[in-house]
Amino acid sequence: MEVQIKSKPSWKQLFLGVVGVNVCFVFFFFLFLLWPASDTEMPRKEFIEEEAGAEFIIYSSKQNLNELVNEYVDKIMKDKNDKYTVKFDENVQLLGSVKGQSKPFRPKYPY
């Protein structure tokens, strides 16, 4: 009767096993990365209006536009203390206050 003693795999065999697994992962990663896309049909662009529709021309002053935009900003941001305002001059400016390090900071954002 012979007794067989199982030996542990050496570190070289374990290292080569880990390298083999990594090579398989990299191979399958690039295989799926470079796999051709399916042949799905792209939807065509549809133009809703083929005929000319109605045109609306609105004339307004900068003051009225300032009021309209500021009311919208107040409504959207729930701004009660006039924290943010928009000013239309030659350029559009966003004026506001940001709190940083427990102190208000008033940057000016010209557009």
Summary of the structure (lengths in Angstrom):
residues: 111
radius of gyration: 33.7
end to end distance: 92.0
largest distance: 106.6
contacts: 156
relative contact order: 0.06
helix: 35%
strand: 17%
